Amino acid sequence: MPILCQIVRREHRATGYGFMNLVSVLAGASVTVIMGGIRDKGISLGPVFTFLAGLTAFAGLLVLLIRPKERSMRSSSDLADSG
């Protein structure tokens, strides 16, 4: 969520938080149902956890590659001089 603050404008942050929460709840519920079905069939959950760990590492890498847009950073003294 701190990264969201760096890449999303202030007026869209609440929508971003809501969307992130929606996706995380849906993903958690889906994985729980899928893993329950796999477990009921007597299949080991080890490969599933390995896949999810790889997916999490990939997502972490993508987050590290996000770069915020460069904004003109004017100091408060520049703002006072201009107006």
PyMOL commands that set and color helices and strands:
alter all, ss='L'
color gray80, all
select helices_A, chain A and resi 2-7+10-40+46-65+76-82
alter helices_A, ss='H'
color red, helices_A
deselect
rebuild
show_as cartoon
